């Protein structure tokens, strides 16, 4: 007779429960390494479960809890009464007379919809807490991915998951897979790729793959292994597939027990078969627990911080490219102004107006709601030699895809914009989703004549007007030097940003300054002999910026590899962002962009919470 181990379940555990301060316990007995080389063993394991709808996650949760409560398959009525059904299960089975019998176990919860065929059974993340052979397990159950109710439901489910885990320290991130899928699309896209985009590299050690229904593949990964391996290699995730990261289960014994609880009778032969399945699953789960209790947890705070900084950094790629174009043009204007000043004698009647200088600044127009625009349909605006790209035509307005980062051309989630209508091409402009981006504002160059009151006062009181001219020549040279310093610093910071995202995120997409510059260069090169002199100058400027950016990235990468520099930490990345905002000449431009992008994210969140969003297309004009 099997005796149940003591167990508690708390489905209502608050997500802000303190999950730190976990005293270590003795190492597992089969670890032959010397004590000083063994990882610290912990007495708590916080485990996140992720899986495609229909993978058997609810059954897995019930199995996870009960395999560790009983020494063997429960058989007596007392043992059956002591089974914990943390998650409700509902299915049909035929008895020995081939009569259909409805099976239902577990609490009926508004958080579960086990009668919805094809829909995710679990509706919100929830936590089950129980003892697993000396380890207190906090099992985070989540809605299934690939819900038949559509992408928006998946999106809400995934947003809930990400928001929920930010308050946890995760020892294990278990991705549930069926073992015999030769093609894995929905789950990979929504569960693997989108999760990895939000996870730091340090979370790689916490990821494991659990294969359900594994009896059909002889308790091996089966056909799923190759596409899984290919995805990890193609996306350069660097996550090894081995016995420590793969676990095979078949939870048919839990369905067997659910049927028995509902009065279904099985033969002795069937019972022996399910007993063997139970023992296999129990041993495999114990192997998984022994692995997870050795792994240092992944900080939920780090996940949240990476997400925030990464979003800001990626949103700065376009403003950085624009800033470098403005700086290059303003340096030319300063040099020309200095050259013109040297020709003056001080006797000119219009000296006051000739001492004034034209500079290029940016104005900003903000829209009330985020929208999807096509970069290939953009118009060109030229101000004083600056070629500015304008996105006056919206392909989808408004568009509230929360996961699309602002000002990122070709963000993967743009495939889910209504303008694409489930295809690779936009139904409005006929261009690919890779040529679109999200924005809620537009910035454009504007010529400004700067009037310095101090110059007016100097001219009014100066006995030597030529000295005033000489002072202005020095100021023009100083201003040009300052623009050059800011130009170099912007490139240095952008290279460090690239390293931060590349080294800290498990998965990234092309969203750096370098990628944006390449897009602009390609568009100008395609003009060929039809390019205007201004466009040729812009092409030369973009090429110069890209060359210096790539050189800075190489130098910094070599310094990191050689040990003379380090990849920026989250705190250092924050300081670099603040440094951009405080640049004397271009800082206001960066501040405006960062504020606009934050307002855009706020609009997303308000929309998802069901807040009323403004419907007018009025725009507010801001200067920066």
C-alpha positions as CSV (number, residue, x, y, z in Angstrom):
1,X,0.0,0.0,0.0
2,X,1.3,3.4,-0.9
3,X,1.3,6.1,1.8
4,X,0.9,9.8,0.7
5,X,3.6,12.2,1.7
6,X,2.5,15.4,3.5
7,X,1.5,18.1,1.0
8,X,0.0,21.5,1.0
9,X,-1.5,23.4,-1.9
10,X,-2.0,27.2,-2.1
11,X,-3.5,28.3,-5.4
12,X,-3.9,31.9,-4.1
13,X,-0.3,32.7,-3.2
14,X,0.4,36.3,-3.9
15,X,2.9,37.0,-6.7
16,X,4.8,39.4,-4.5
17,X,5.6,36.8,-1.8
18,X,9.2,37.1,-0.7
19,X,11.0,34.3,-2.6
20,X,14.5,35.1,-1.5
21,X,16.3,33.9,1.6
22,X,16.4,30.2,0.7
23,X,18.7,28.3,3.1
24,X,20.6,25.5,1.5
25,X,20.2,21.8,2.4
26,X,22.5,18.9,2.0
27,X,23.7,18.0,-1.5
28,X,22.2,15.1,-3.3
29,X,23.8,11.9,-2.5
30,X,24.9,10.9,-6.0
31,X,27.0,14.1,-6.5
32,X,30.6,12.8,-6.4
33,X,32.2,16.2,-6.7
34,X,34.1,17.5,-3.6
35,X,31.9,19.7,-1.4
36,X,33.8,22.9,-2.3
37,X,33.0,22.3,-6.0
38,X,29.3,21.4,-5.6
39,X,26.6,23.9,-6.5
40,X,24.5,25.2,-3.5
41,X,21.4,23.1,-3.0
42,X,18.3,25.0,-2.2
43,X,15.1,24.0,-0.3
44,X,12.8,25.9,-2.6
45,X,12.2,25.6,-6.3
46,X,10.1,28.1,-8.2
47,X,9.1,26.5,-11.5
48,X,7.4,28.1,-14.5
49,X,5.4,25.8,-16.7
50,X,4.8,26.9,-20.4
51,X,3.1,24.9,-23.0
52,X,1.0,24.8,-26.2
53,X,-2.7,24.4,-25.7
54,X,-3.5,20.7,-25.7
55,X,0.0,19.6,-24.7
56,X,-1.4,18.1,-21.4
57,X,-0.2,20.8,-19.0
58,X,-3.1,20.4,-16.6
59,X,-2.5,16.7,-16.4
60,X,1.2,17.3,-15.9
61,X,0.5,19.7,-13.0
62,X,-1.6,17.1,-11.2
63,X,1.0,14.4,-11.9
64,X,3.9,16.7,-10.7
65,X,2.2,17.0,-7.4
66,X,1.1,13.4,-6.8
67,X,4.1,11.5,-8.2
68,X,6.0,13.0,-5.3
69,X,3.3,12.3,-2.7
70,X,3.0,8.6,-3.2
71,X,5.7,5.9,-3.3
72,X,3.7,4.0,-5.9
73,X,0.5,4.1,-7.9
74,X,-2.4,4.7,-5.5
75,X,-4.7,1.7,-5.4
76,X,-6.8,1.6,-2.3
77,X,-9.9,3.8,-1.8
78,X,-8.1,5.7,1.0
79,X,-5.2,6.5,-1.4
80,X,-7.6,7.5,-4.2
81,X,-9.3,9.8,-1.7
82,X,-5.9,11.4,-0.8
83,X,-5.0,12.3,-4.4
84,X,-4.7,16.1,-4.9
85,X,-6.4,17.4,-8.0
86,X,-4.9,20.9,-8.0
87,X,-6.1,21.5,-11.6
88,X,-9.6,20.4,-12.8
89,X,-9.6,17.7,-15.6
90,X,-12.5,16.8,-17.8
91,X,-12.5,14.2,-20.5
92,X,-14.5,11.2,-21.9
93,X,-13.5,7.5,-21.8
94,X,-15.2,4.3,-22.9
95,X,-15.7,1.6,-20.4
96,X,-15.2,-2.2,-21.0
97,X,-18.6,-2.2,-22.7
98,X,-17.6,0.7,-25.0
99,X,-20.0,3.0,-23.3
100,X,-18.8,6.6,-23.1
101,X,-18.2,7.8,-19.5
102,X,-17.6,11.4,-18.6
103,X,-14.7,11.9,-16.3
104,X,-14.4,15.0,-14.1
105,X,-12.0,15.7,-11.2
106,X,-10.6,18.7,-9.3
107,X,-12.1,22.0,-8.1
108,X,-14.3,23.9,-10.5
109,X,-12.7,27.3,-10.8
110,X,-13.6,30.4,-12.8
111,X,-9.9,30.4,-13.7
112,X,-10.4,27.1,-15.6
113,X,-12.4,26.5,-18.7
114,X,-12.0,22.8,-19.2
115,X,-15.1,22.5,-21.3
116,X,-13.8,24.8,-24.1
117,X,-12.5,22.5,-26.8
118,X,-9.3,24.0,-28.3
119,X,-9.2,26.8,-25.8
120,X,-6.6,27.1,-23.0
121,X,-7.9,25.4,-19.8
122,X,-6.0,27.6,-17.4
123,X,-7.1,31.3,-17.9
124,X,-4.7,33.1,-15.6
125,X,-1.3,32.3,-14.1
126,X,-1.6,30.6,-10.7
127,X,0.7,29.1,-8.2
128,X,0.6,25.6,-6.6
129,X,2.8,25.2,-3.5
130,X,3.7,21.7,-2.2
131,X,6.5,19.7,-0.7
132,X,8.6,17.5,-3.0
133,X,11.0,15.4,-1.0
134,X,12.4,18.2,1.1
135,X,12.0,20.8,-1.6
136,X,9.2,23.3,-1.3
137,X,8.0,23.7,-4.9
138,X,6.2,26.8,-6.1
139,X,4.7,25.5,-9.4
140,X,3.6,28.4,-11.7
141,X,0.8,27.2,-14.0
142,X,0.1,29.4,-17.0
143,X,-2.5,29.7,-19.8
144,X,-1.7,27.6,-22.8
145,X,-0.2,29.2,-26.0
146,X,-1.9,28.7,-29.3
147,X,-5.5,29.3,-28.1
148,X,-8.2,28.7,-30.7
149,X,-9.8,32.0,-29.7
150,X,-7.0,33.8,-31.7
151,X,-3.9,35.8,-31.4
152,X,-5.2,38.5,-29.2
153,X,-6.1,35.9,-26.6
154,X,-2.6,34.5,-26.9
155,X,-1.1,38.0,-26.6
156,X,-3.1,38.7,-23.4
157,X,-2.1,35.3,-22.0
158,X,1.6,35.9,-22.7
159,X,1.5,39.4,-21.3
160,X,0.0,38.0,-18.1
161,X,2.8,35.4,-17.9
162,X,5.6,38.0,-18.4
163,X,4.1,40.4,-15.9
164,X,3.5,37.6,-13.4
165,X,7.1,36.1,-13.4
166,X,8.7,39.5,-13.0
167,X,8.0,39.2,-9.3
168,X,9.6,35.8,-8.9
169,X,13.0,34.2,-8.8
170,X,12.8,31.3,-11.2
171,X,14.8,28.1,-10.6
172,X,13.2,26.3,-13.5
173,X,11.5,27.3,-16.8
174,X,9.9,24.2,-18.1
175,X,8.7,24.2,-21.7
176,X,6.3,21.4,-22.3
177,X,6.4,19.8,-25.7
178,X,4.8,16.8,-27.4
179,X,7.6,14.4,-28.5
180,X,6.4,13.6,-32.0
181,X,6.0,17.0,-33.7
182,X,8.2,17.2,-36.8
183,X,7.1,20.8,-37.2
184,X,6.8,23.2,-34.3
185,X,5.4,26.6,-35.2
186,X,2.7,28.1,-32.9
187,X,4.4,27.1,-29.7
188,X,7.9,28.0,-30.9
189,X,6.7,31.4,-32.0
190,X,4.6,32.4,-29.1
191,X,6.3,30.5,-26.3
192,X,9.9,29.9,-27.0
193,X,10.9,32.9,-29.2
194,X,8.8,35.5,-27.4
195,X,9.8,34.3,-24.0
196,X,13.5,34.2,-24.8
197,X,13.3,37.8,-26.1
198,X,12.4,38.9,-22.6
199,X,14.9,36.7,-20.7
200,X,18.5,37.5,-19.8
201,X,21.3,35.2,-20.9
202,X,21.7,34.2,-17.3
203,X,18.2,32.5,-17.5
204,X,19.6,29.9,-20.0
205,X,20.7,27.7,-17.2
206,X,17.1,27.5,-15.8
207,X,15.4,26.3,-19.1
208,X,14.4,22.7,-19.4
209,X,12.3,20.9,-22.0
210,X,9.7,18.4,-20.8
211,X,8.1,16.0,-23.3
212,X,4.6,14.8,-22.5
213,X,2.9,11.7,-24.0
214,X,6.3,10.2,-24.3
215,X,5.3,6.5,-24.2
216,X,4.5,6.7,-27.9
217,X,8.2,7.6,-28.6
218,X,9.7,5.1,-26.2
219,X,10.2,7.8,-23.6
220,X,12.5,9.7,-25.9
221,X,12.1,13.2,-27.5
222,X,11.1,11.6,-30.8
223,X,10.6,13.7,-34.0
224,X,10.4,16.9,-31.9
225,X,14.2,16.9,-31.2
226,X,15.4,17.9,-34.6
227,X,13.2,21.0,-35.2
228,X,13.9,22.0,-31.6
229,X,17.6,21.7,-32.1
230,X,17.4,23.6,-35.4
231,X,15.6,26.5,-33.8
232,X,18.1,26.8,-31.0
233,X,21.0,26.7,-33.5
234,X,19.4,29.1,-36.0
235,X,18.6,31.6,-33.4
236,X,22.0,31.2,-31.8
237,X,20.6,30.7,-28.3
238,X,23.4,28.4,-27.2
239,X,21.2,26.2,-25.1
240,X,22.4,22.6,-25.0
241,X,20.0,19.7,-25.5
242,X,21.2,16.9,-23.2
243,X,20.0,14.7,-20.4
244,X,20.1,17.6,-18.0
245,X,17.8,19.8,-20.1
246,X,15.4,17.2,-21.5
247,X,12.9,15.1,-19.5
248,X,10.3,12.6,-20.9
249,X,7.0,11.9,-19.2
250,X,3.7,10.1,-19.9
251,X,1.0,11.2,-17.6
252,X,-1.5,8.5,-18.6
253,X,-1.5,7.2,-15.1
254,X,-3.2,10.4,-13.9
255,X,-6.0,10.0,-16.4
256,X,-6.2,6.4,-15.3
257,X,-6.6,7.5,-11.7
258,X,-9.1,10.2,-12.7
259,X,-11.2,7.5,-14.4
260,X,-11.0,5.2,-11.4
261,X,-12.2,8.0,-9.1
262,X,-15.2,8.4,-11.4
263,X,-16.0,4.6,-11.1
264,X,-14.4,3.3,-14.3
265,X,-13.1,-0.3,-13.8
266,X,-9.8,-1.5,-15.4
267,X,-8.3,-5.0,-15.8
268,X,-5.3,-6.2,-13.8
269,X,-3.2,-6.0,-17.0
270,X,-4.2,-2.4,-17.6
271,X,-3.4,-1.5,-14.0
272,X,0.0,-3.1,-14.2
273,X,0.7,-1.1,-17.3
274,X,-0.3,2.2,-15.6
275,X,1.7,1.3,-12.5
276,X,4.8,1.0,-14.7
277,X,4.0,4.4,-16.3
278,X,3.6,6.0,-12.9
279,X,7.0,4.6,-11.7
280,X,8.7,6.0,-14.8
281,X,7.1,9.4,-14.5
282,X,8.0,9.5,-10.7
283,X,11.6,8.7,-11.3
284,X,11.9,11.2,-14.2
285,X,10.3,13.9,-12.1
286,X,12.7,13.2,-9.2
287,X,15.6,13.5,-11.7
288,X,14.2,16.9,-12.8
289,X,13.8,18.1,-9.2
290,X,17.4,17.1,-8.3
291,X,18.6,19.1,-11.3
292,X,16.5,22.2,-10.5
293,X,17.5,22.4,-6.8
294,X,21.1,22.8,-7.8
295,X,20.4,25.8,-10.1
296,X,20.7,29.4,-8.8
297,X,17.5,31.2,-9.4
298,X,16.9,33.7,-12.2
299,X,16.0,37.1,-10.6
300,X,12.6,38.4,-11.7
301,X,13.8,41.9,-11.1
302,X,16.6,41.4,-13.6
303,X,14.1,40.2,-16.2
304,X,12.1,43.4,-15.6
305,X,15.1,45.6,-15.7
306,X,16.4,44.1,-19.0
307,X,13.0,44.5,-20.6
308,X,12.8,48.2,-19.7
309,X,16.4,49.1,-20.7
310,X,16.2,47.1,-23.9
311,X,13.1,48.8,-24.9
312,X,14.6,52.2,-24.4
313,X,17.8,51.3,-26.2
314,X,16.0,49.9,-29.2
315,X,13.8,52.9,-29.4
316,X,16.9,55.2,-29.6
317,X,18.3,53.6,-32.8
318,X,16.4,55.9,-35.2
319,X,16.9,59.1,-33.1
320,X,20.7,58.3,-32.9
321,X,20.9,58.0,-36.7
322,X,18.9,61.3,-37.1
323,X,21.1,63.0,-34.5
324,X,24.3,62.1,-36.4
325,X,22.8,63.5,-39.6
326,X,22.0,66.8,-37.9
327,X,25.4,67.0,-36.3
328,X,27.2,66.5,-39.6
329,X,25.1,69.2,-41.2
330,X,25.5,71.6,-38.3
331,X,29.3,71.1,-38.3
332,X,29.2,72.2,-42.0
333,X,27.1,75.2,-41.1
334,X,29.5,76.2,-38.3
335,X,32.5,75.9,-40.5
336,X,30.8,78.0,-43.3
337,X,29.7,80.6,-40.7
338,X,33.2,80.9,-39.4
339,X,34.5,81.3,-43.0
340,X,31.9,84.0,-43.7
341,X,32.8,85.8,-40.5
342,X,36.5,86.0,-41.4
343,X,35.5,88.1,-44.5
344,X,33.9,90.8,-42.3
345,X,35.6,94.0,-41.4
346,X,33.2,95.2,-38.8
347,X,32.0,98.2,-40.8
348,X,29.1,96.4,-42.4
349,X,25.7,98.0,-41.9
350,X,24.0,94.6,-41.5
351,X,26.6,93.2,-39.2
352,X,24.0,92.2,-36.6
353,X,22.1,90.0,-38.9
354,X,25.3,88.5,-40.4
355,X,26.5,87.5,-37.0
356,X,23.5,85.3,-36.6
357,X,23.8,81.6,-37.4
358,X,21.5,79.1,-38.9
359,X,21.3,75.7,-37.2
360,X,19.3,72.5,-37.8
361,X,17.1,71.4,-35.0
362,X,14.2,68.9,-34.9
363,X,10.5,69.5,-34.4
364,X,8.2,66.7,-33.2
365,X,4.6,66.0,-34.0
366,X,2.8,63.6,-31.7
367,X,-0.3,61.6,-32.6
368,X,-2.9,60.6,-30.1
369,X,-2.6,56.9,-30.7
370,X,0.1,54.5,-31.9
371,X,0.0,53.4,-35.6
372,X,1.7,51.1,-38.1
373,X,3.5,52.9,-40.9
374,X,5.5,51.7,-43.9
375,X,9.0,53.0,-44.3
376,X,9.0,52.2,-48.0
377,X,6.0,54.5,-48.5
378,X,7.6,57.4,-46.7
379,X,8.0,60.8,-48.2
380,X,11.2,62.8,-48.3
381,X,11.6,66.2,-46.7
382,X,14.8,68.3,-47.2
383,X,15.7,71.1,-45.0
384,X,19.1,72.8,-45.5
385,X,20.6,69.7,-46.9
386,X,19.1,67.3,-44.3
387,X,17.1,64.5,-45.9
388,X,14.3,63.5,-43.5
389,X,12.1,60.5,-43.8
390,X,8.4,61.2,-43.1
391,X,5.7,58.6,-42.4
392,X,2.5,60.6,-43.2
393,X,0.6,57.5,-44.4
394,X,-0.5,55.0,-41.8
395,X,-1.3,51.4,-42.8
396,X,-3.1,50.7,-39.5
397,X,-4.3,53.5,-37.3
398,X,-4.6,53.0,-34.4
399,X,-2.6,49.8,-33.8
400,X,-2.2,48.4,-30.2
401,X,0.2,45.5,-30.6
402,X,1.9,46.0,-27.2
403,X,4.9,43.8,-28.0
404,X,5.9,45.9,-31.0
405,X,8.7,48.2,-29.8
406,X,8.4,51.8,-31.0
407,X,10.5,52.9,-34.0
408,X,11.8,49.4,-34.8
409,X,11.6,48.6,-38.5
410,X,10.6,45.0,-39.1
411,X,9.7,44.0,-35.5
412,X,8.7,40.3,-35.7
413,X,5.3,40.9,-34.0
414,X,4.3,43.3,-36.9
415,X,3.2,40.1,-38.7
416,X,0.2,40.2,-36.3
417,X,-0.8,43.7,-37.3
418,X,-4.3,43.9,-38.7
419,X,-2.9,45.5,-41.9
420,X,-1.1,42.2,-42.6
421,X,-4.4,40.2,-42.3
422,X,-2.5,37.1,-41.3
423,X,-0.1,37.2,-44.3
424,X,3.5,38.4,-44.9
425,X,2.3,41.4,-46.9
426,X,0.5,44.6,-46.0
427,X,-3.0,44.7,-47.5
428,X,-2.9,48.5,-47.5
429,X,0.4,49.2,-49.2
430,X,1.4,45.7,-50.5
431,X,4.9,45.9,-48.9
432,X,6.3,43.3,-46.5
433,X,5.8,43.5,-42.8
434,X,9.6,43.8,-42.6
435,X,9.2,47.3,-44.1
436,X,6.9,48.5,-41.3
437,X,7.2,50.0,-37.8
438,X,5.2,51.4,-35.0
439,X,5.2,55.1,-34.2
440,X,3.1,57.7,-32.3
441,X,5.1,60.7,-33.4
442,X,7.2,62.0,-36.2
443,X,10.3,64.2,-36.1
444,X,11.5,66.4,-38.9
445,X,14.4,68.9,-39.3
446,X,13.7,72.6,-39.0
447,X,16.0,75.5,-39.8
448,X,16.4,77.9,-36.9
449,X,18.2,81.2,-36.8
450,X,19.9,81.6,-33.5
451,X,20.0,85.1,-32.1
452,X,22.4,85.7,-29.2
453,X,21.4,88.7,-27.1
454,X,25.0,88.9,-25.7
455,X,26.2,89.7,-29.3
456,X,23.7,92.5,-29.5
457,X,25.0,94.0,-26.3
458,X,28.6,93.5,-27.3
459,X,28.1,95.3,-30.6
460,X,26.3,98.2,-28.9
461,X,29.1,98.8,-26.4
462,X,32.1,97.7,-28.4
463,X,34.8,100.1,-29.5
464,X,36.2,97.4,-31.7
465,X,33.5,95.7,-33.6
466,X,36.2,93.5,-35.2
467,X,36.9,91.9,-31.8
468,X,33.2,90.9,-31.5
469,X,33.6,89.2,-34.9
470,X,36.7,87.4,-33.8
471,X,34.9,86.2,-30.6
472,X,32.1,84.8,-32.7
473,X,34.6,83.0,-35.0
474,X,36.0,81.3,-31.8
475,X,32.5,80.4,-30.7
476,X,31.7,78.9,-34.0
477,X,34.9,76.8,-33.8
478,X,34.1,75.8,-30.2
479,X,30.6,74.8,-31.3
480,X,31.9,72.7,-34.2
481,X,34.3,70.9,-31.8
482,X,31.4,70.3,-29.4
483,X,29.3,68.8,-32.2
484,X,32.2,66.5,-33.1
485,X,32.6,65.4,-29.5
486,X,28.9,64.6,-29.2
487,X,29.0,62.8,-32.6
488,X,31.8,60.5,-31.4
489,X,30.2,60.0,-28.0
490,X,26.8,59.0,-29.6
491,X,28.7,56.3,-31.6
492,X,30.5,55.1,-28.6
493,X,27.3,54.8,-26.6
494,X,25.5,53.1,-29.4
495,X,28.2,50.5,-29.6
496,X,27.9,49.8,-25.9
497,X,24.1,49.6,-26.2
498,X,24.6,46.9,-28.9
499,X,26.9,45.0,-26.6
500,X,24.4,45.3,-23.8
501,X,21.5,43.8,-25.8
502,X,23.6,41.2,-27.5
503,X,25.3,39.9,-24.3
504,X,22.3,40.2,-22.0
505,X,19.3,39.1,-23.9
506,X,18.9,35.4,-24.8
507,X,17.3,36.3,-28.2
508,X,17.5,39.5,-30.1
509,X,16.3,40.7,-33.5
510,X,17.9,43.3,-35.8
511,X,17.1,46.5,-34.1
512,X,20.4,48.3,-33.5
513,X,21.7,51.6,-34.9
514,X,23.8,49.6,-37.3
515,X,20.8,47.8,-38.8
516,X,18.9,51.0,-39.2
517,X,21.8,52.7,-41.0
518,X,22.1,49.8,-43.4
519,X,18.4,50.1,-44.3
520,X,18.9,53.8,-45.1
521,X,22.0,53.2,-47.1
522,X,20.3,50.5,-49.1
523,X,17.3,52.8,-49.9
524,X,19.7,55.6,-51.1
525,X,21.9,53.2,-53.1
526,X,18.8,51.9,-54.9
527,X,18.3,55.4,-56.3
528,X,21.4,55.0,-58.4
529,X,22.0,57.8,-60.9
530,X,18.6,59.4,-60.0
531,X,19.9,60.5,-56.6
532,X,20.0,64.2,-56.0
533,X,23.1,66.0,-54.7
534,X,21.5,66.1,-51.3
535,X,20.7,62.4,-51.3
536,X,24.3,61.7,-52.3
537,X,25.5,63.7,-49.4
538,X,23.1,61.9,-47.1
539,X,24.4,58.5,-48.4
540,X,27.9,59.6,-47.7
541,X,26.9,60.7,-44.2
542,X,25.2,57.4,-43.5
543,X,28.1,55.4,-44.8
544,X,30.5,57.4,-42.6
545,X,28.3,56.8,-39.5
546,X,28.0,53.1,-40.2
547,X,31.8,52.7,-40.7
548,X,32.6,54.5,-37.5
549,X,29.8,52.6,-35.6
550,X,31.1,49.2,-36.8
551,X,34.6,50.2,-36.0
552,X,33.6,51.2,-32.5
553,X,31.7,48.0,-32.0
554,X,34.8,46.0,-33.1
555,X,37.1,47.9,-30.8
556,X,34.8,47.6,-27.9
557,X,34.2,43.9,-28.6
558,X,37.9,43.3,-28.7
559,X,38.4,45.2,-25.4
560,X,35.7,43.1,-23.8
561,X,37.3,39.9,-25.1
562,X,40.8,41.1,-24.0
563,X,39.6,42.0,-20.5
564,X,40.2,45.7,-20.8
565,X,36.5,46.6,-20.9
566,X,33.3,45.0,-19.7
567,X,29.8,44.7,-21.1
568,X,27.7,47.5,-19.5
569,X,25.6,46.4,-16.6
570,X,22.0,47.5,-16.2
571,X,23.1,50.4,-14.0
572,X,25.7,51.5,-16.5
573,X,23.2,51.3,-19.4
574,X,20.9,53.5,-17.4
575,X,23.8,56.0,-16.9
576,X,24.5,56.0,-20.7
577,X,20.9,56.7,-21.4
578,X,21.0,59.7,-19.0
579,X,24.2,60.9,-20.6
580,X,22.5,61.0,-24.0
581,X,19.6,63.0,-22.5
582,X,22.1,65.5,-20.9
583,X,24.2,66.2,-24.0
584,X,24.5,70.0,-24.3
585,X,23.5,70.1,-28.0
586,X,21.5,67.0,-28.8
587,X,20.3,66.0,-25.3
588,X,16.9,67.7,-25.7
589,X,16.3,65.6,-28.9
590,X,16.9,62.4,-27.1
591,X,14.8,63.4,-24.1
592,X,11.8,64.1,-26.4
593,X,12.2,60.8,-28.2
594,X,12.4,58.8,-24.9
595,X,9.4,60.6,-23.5
596,X,7.4,60.0,-26.7
597,X,8.2,56.3,-26.7
598,X,7.3,56.0,-23.0
599,X,4.0,57.7,-23.7
600,X,3.4,55.2,-26.6
601,X,4.0,52.2,-24.3
602,X,1.7,53.8,-21.7
603,X,-1.0,54.0,-24.5
604,X,-0.5,50.3,-25.1
605,X,-1.0,49.4,-21.5
606,X,-4.0,51.6,-21.0
607,X,-5.6,50.1,-24.1
608,X,-5.0,46.5,-22.9
609,X,-6.5,47.4,-19.5
610,X,-9.6,48.6,-21.3
611,X,-9.1,52.3,-20.8
612,X,-10.8,54.7,-23.2
613,X,-8.3,55.8,-25.8
614,X,-8.6,59.1,-27.7
615,X,-10.0,58.8,-31.1
616,X,-9.1,62.1,-32.6
617,X,-6.2,62.5,-35.0
618,X,-5.2,65.9,-33.5
619,X,-1.5,66.4,-33.2
620,X,0.6,68.3,-30.7
621,X,3.6,70.0,-32.0
622,X,6.8,70.0,-29.9
623,X,10.2,71.5,-30.6
624,X,13.4,69.9,-29.4
